[in-house]
Amino acid sequence: MSAPGNPTPAEELRGAGLRVTAARVALLETVRDGDHLDVETIASGVRDRVGHISLQAVYEALHALTAAGLVRRIEPAGSPARFEGRVGDNHHHVVCRSCGAVADVDCAVGHAPCLTASDDNGFSIDEAEVVYWGLCPDCSTAKAS
């Protein structure tokens, strides 16, 4: 259920020009309820909500939802693609080198694109993607022990 004044997942799908299906609604809800989920985890969450869905159908739906701007795909180096529901704010990510945990980091400086390239090579830059790397609190504690 969405908060008063906020569109439902079905309304968001319609607004993005996408066909509303139970699987797409479940996928959008799963991504938004999760935290930087991989495709296997998303597929499992969708199956818990609506029953059987093929992995191919999950990939296709994720592609459509990403293209429509309803979910965001991130690809930390050495990690499978992850998906999140936080879109449109040009935030960044921090990734644990040990366990692979991912967390959001608000924009580095001010408004998009947050960083100024030393040479834009003639591009009109509208977004910067920054990935910070380190150890999460659990892995830092384990390493110190």
C-alpha positions as CSV (number, residue, x, y, z in Angstrom):
1,M,0.0,0.0,0.0
2,S,1.3,3.5,-0.8
3,A,1.1,6.5,1.5
4,P,-1.7,9.0,0.8
5,G,-0.8,11.1,-2.2
6,N,1.9,8.6,-3.4
7,P,1.1,6.5,-6.5
8,T,0.7,2.7,-6.1
9,P,3.2,0.5,-8.0
10,A,0.4,-0.2,-10.6
11,E,-0.1,3.5,-11.1
12,E,3.6,4.0,-11.5
13,L,3.8,1.3,-14.1
14,R,0.9,2.8,-16.0
15,G,2.5,6.3,-15.7
16,A,5.7,4.9,-17.2
17,G,3.8,3.4,-20.1
18,L,4.3,-0.2,-19.0
19,R,1.7,-2.9,-18.9
20,V,0.6,-3.7,-15.3
21,T,1.1,-7.3,-14.4
22,A,1.1,-9.1,-11.1
23,A,4.7,-10.0,-11.6
24,R,5.8,-6.5,-12.4
25,V,4.0,-5.1,-9.4
26,A,5.6,-7.8,-7.2
27,L,9.0,-7.1,-8.7
28,L,8.7,-3.4,-8.0
29,E,7.6,-4.0,-4.5
30,T,10.4,-6.6,-3.9
31,V,13.1,-4.2,-5.1
32,R,11.7,-1.3,-3.0
33,D,11.3,-3.5,0.1
34,G,14.9,-4.8,-0.3
35,D,18.3,-3.3,-0.2
36,H,20.5,-3.4,-3.3
37,L,19.2,-6.9,-4.3
38,D,20.7,-9.2,-6.9
39,V,18.5,-10.9,-9.5
40,E,18.3,-14.3,-7.7
41,T,17.1,-12.6,-4.5
42,I,14.5,-10.5,-6.5
43,A,13.3,-13.6,-8.3
44,S,12.8,-15.4,-4.9
45,G,10.9,-12.4,-3.5
46,V,8.6,-12.2,-6.6
47,R,8.0,-16.0,-6.3
48,D,7.0,-15.5,-2.6
49,R,4.4,-12.9,-3.7
50,V,3.0,-14.3,-6.9
51,G,4.2,-17.9,-7.4
52,H,6.3,-19.2,-10.3
53,I,8.1,-16.7,-12.5
54,S,11.1,-17.6,-14.7
55,L,14.4,-16.0,-14.2
56,Q,14.2,-14.7,-17.8
57,A,11.0,-13.0,-17.1
58,V,12.6,-11.3,-14.0
59,Y,15.5,-10.1,-16.2
60,E,13.1,-8.8,-18.8
61,A,11.0,-7.0,-16.2
62,L,14.0,-5.5,-14.5
63,H,15.2,-4.2,-17.9
64,A,11.9,-2.6,-18.6
65,L,11.6,-1.1,-15.1
66,T,15.2,0.2,-15.2
67,A,14.6,1.8,-18.7
68,A,11.5,3.4,-17.4
69,G,13.4,4.9,-14.4
70,L,11.4,3.0,-11.8
71,V,14.4,1.1,-10.5
72,R,18.1,1.6,-10.6
73,R,20.8,-0.9,-11.6
74,I,24.2,-0.7,-10.0
75,E,27.2,-2.8,-10.9
76,P,30.0,-2.7,-8.3
77,A,33.2,-4.2,-9.7
78,G,33.5,-7.9,-9.1
79,S,29.8,-8.2,-8.0
80,P,26.6,-9.2,-9.8
81,A,24.3,-6.4,-10.8
82,R,22.2,-5.1,-7.9
83,F,18.9,-3.2,-8.1
84,E,17.3,-0.6,-5.9
85,G,14.2,1.5,-5.7
86,R,15.9,4.8,-4.8
87,V,16.0,6.6,-8.1
88,G,16.4,10.1,-9.5
89,D,18.6,11.6,-6.8
90,N,22.1,10.9,-8.1
91,H,23.2,9.2,-4.8
92,H,26.3,7.1,-4.6
93,H,27.3,3.8,-3.0
94,V,29.8,2.3,-0.5
95,V,30.8,-1.4,-0.9
96,C,32.4,-3.6,1.6
97,R,35.6,-5.3,0.1
98,S,35.1,-8.3,2.4
99,C,31.4,-9.3,2.4
100,G,30.1,-7.2,-0.5
101,A,27.5,-5.3,1.5
102,V,26.3,-2.2,-0.3
103,A,24.9,1.0,1.3
104,D,23.7,4.3,-0.1
105,V,25.8,7.5,0.3
106,D,24.2,10.8,-0.4
107,C,25.5,13.0,-3.2
108,A,29.2,13.9,-2.7
109,V,28.8,17.7,-3.2
110,G,25.6,19.6,-3.9
111,H,23.4,18.9,-6.9
112,A,23.8,16.5,-9.8
113,P,26.3,15.6,-11.2
114,C,28.0,16.2,-7.8
115,L,31.5,16.2,-9.3
116,T,33.0,18.3,-12.1
117,A,35.1,16.4,-14.6
118,S,38.5,18.0,-15.3
119,D,37.8,17.5,-19.1
120,D,34.3,16.7,-20.3
121,N,35.5,15.9,-23.8
122,G,32.5,17.9,-25.2
123,F,30.0,15.8,-23.3
124,S,27.0,17.4,-21.5
125,I,27.5,15.6,-18.2
126,D,24.3,15.2,-16.1
127,E,25.3,12.4,-13.6
128,A,28.3,11.1,-11.8
129,E,28.5,7.6,-10.3
130,V,30.8,7.2,-7.4
131,V,31.6,3.9,-5.6
132,Y,33.4,4.1,-2.3
133,W,35.2,0.9,-1.2
134,G,36.1,-0.2,2.3
135,L,35.0,-2.5,5.1
136,C,31.6,-2.5,6.7
137,P,31.3,-2.2,10.5
138,D,30.8,-6.0,10.9
139,C,33.9,-6.9,8.7
140,S,36.0,-4.1,10.4
141,T,35.1,-5.6,13.8
142,A,35.9,-9.1,12.7
143,K,39.3,-8.0,11.2
144,A,40.2,-6.2,14.4
145,S,39.5,-9.3,16.6
